Amino acid sequence: MFYHFLYPLKSYSIVFNIFRYITFRAIAASVTAFLICLILGPVLIRYLKKLSITNEIKRPHADSIHQFYAHKGDVPTMGGVLIVVSVLLSSFLWGNFNNSFFILCVVSLIGYCIVGFMDDWMKLKAQNSNGLGARVKLSSQVLIGLVLAFYLFLDPTFDKSISVPFLKNTQLLLGWVFLPFTVLVLVGTSNAINLTDGLDGLAVGCFVIAAGMFGLMTYVAGRIDYSTYLGITYIEKAGEMSVFCAALVGAGLGFLWFNSFPATIMMGDTGSLSLGGALATVAILAKKEIILLVVGGVFVWEALSVILQVTSFKLFKKRIFRMAPFHHHLQLIGWPESKVTIRLWIIAFILGLIGMSMLKLR
């Protein structure tokens, strides 16, 4: 809004020229989203408690970890609404809606938020952990992914390739493979963050790091001088996504204020699916899908631990971990919850730096 209404006033005063700069609007978007979270957080927590929307649903076949969550039964869930509302309000104030990439990021966030919200609501209504059901939930995620994939595939101006790390100006053309690949990135990322969301502050802390790194990468990709120097693909519309990423970072930090140990609110699928969808969309539009595997390495490992555990048990009747996702394994071998969270944050930060360095190592 500010960009569209105030920037045109630059002809009257040079002060309004500041709204042209992505860096200024990104910082403002981050601070705005953070403050919105801080202001609305206590209100939402009281409201959710009043409605008895709490985190007291037990998961089947997980008796070994119920001891760690007995004290969290009255903690409100569906807190992802706070993150999404903060991002949307901040994006509305500071974003450039003439940029199609920015709009796609917002639409993806809303789409996956709706799926997560419905899943959380069904869990609360039925008082079990089934939610929408695996098929409906996955089908909904795939449907959103297909809509985005076909939109980009039919756009003649969008490059249907992925950038190859370590090689200057090298892209791998995907052709029709672009469609299932895009869906895989979206569904995989949203579910990976969902699986990581099992400890206070774990998922949102790792997400803030990843979103911050992608904010920097999209800004660089959208600058022809920086992208030329680094030998990466210049993407004209990518820069505006750094404003969106900054809003994600601010909202994530604001939510972490309440979600850090001991949490007073949980994000639920409303938050985890929407954040995953948003991050994946940014990576797809910025041609950084491979780097996403590194920057989001904690999410990848959490999801992989579940896949390995299920596969091993079905084929060999043996478990690789005491429990999956991996953060529960660490709990069961004696690590306190806060230590698991902080150490995985550290790993996420290191992986983020490695991902950033991949821009230069070519």
BELTA-V273380 format. One record per backbone hydrogen bond with DSSP energy under -0.5 kcal/mol. NH is the residue of the N-H (numbers start at 1). CO is the residue of the C=O. If there is no record, write none. Layout:
NH,CO
NH,CO
This chain:
2,93
5,1
6,2
7,2
7,3
9,6
10,7
11,8
12,9
13,9
16,13
17,14
18,15
19,16
20,17
21,18
25,21
26,22
27,23
28,24
29,25
30,26
31,27
32,28
33,29
34,30
35,31
36,32
37,33
38,34
39,35
40,36
41,37
42,38
43,39
44,40
45,41
46,42
47,43
48,44
49,45
50,46
51,47
52,49
53,48
54,52
55,75
56,54
62,59
65,62
66,62
66,63
68,65
69,65
69,66
70,66
72,69
73,70
75,72
76,264
77,53
79,266
80,267
81,78
82,79
83,79
84,80
85,81
86,82
87,83
88,84
89,85
90,86
91,87
92,88
93,89
94,90
95,91
97,95
99,96
100,98
103,99
104,100
105,101
106,102
107,103
108,104
109,105
110,106
111,107
112,108
113,109
114,110
115,111
116,112
117,113
118,114
119,115
120,116
121,117
122,118
123,119
124,120
125,121
126,122
127,123
128,123
133,130
137,133
138,134
139,135
140,136
141,137
142,138
143,139
144,140
145,141
146,142
147,143
148,144
149,145
150,146
151,147
152,148
153,149
154,150
155,152
156,154
158,155
160,158
161,159
162,172
163,287
164,170
165,163
166,358
167,164
168,362
169,231
170,167
171,169
172,162
173,171
174,160
175,160
177,174
178,175
179,176
180,176
181,177
182,178
183,179
184,180
185,181
186,182
187,183
188,184
189,185
190,186
191,187
192,188
193,189
194,190
195,191
196,192
197,193
198,196
199,196
202,199
203,199
205,201
206,202
207,203
208,204
209,205
210,206
211,207
212,208
213,209
214,210
215,211
216,212
217,213
218,214
219,215
220,216
221,217
222,218
223,220
224,222
227,220
227,223
228,224
229,225
230,226
231,227
232,227
235,221
236,234
238,235
239,235
240,237
241,238
242,239
243,240
244,240
245,241
246,242
247,243
248,244
249,245
250,246
251,247
252,248
253,249
254,250
255,251
256,252
257,253
258,254
258,255
259,255
260,256
264,258
265,258
266,76
270,116
271,267
271,268
272,268
273,269
274,269
274,270
275,271
276,272
277,273
278,274
279,275
280,276
281,277
282,278
283,279
284,280
285,281
286,282
287,284
288,283
292,288
293,289
293,290
294,290
294,291
295,291
296,292
297,294
300,296
301,297
302,298
303,299
304,300
305,301
306,302
307,303
308,304
309,305
310,306
311,307
312,308
313,309
314,310
315,311
316,312
317,312
317,313
318,312
328,325
329,323
329,325
330,326
331,327
332,328
333,329
334,331
335,330
340,336
341,337
342,338
343,339
344,340
345,341
346,342
347,343
348,344
349,345
350,346
351,347
352,348
353,349
354,350
355,351
356,352
357,353
358,354
359,356
360,357
361,357
362,360
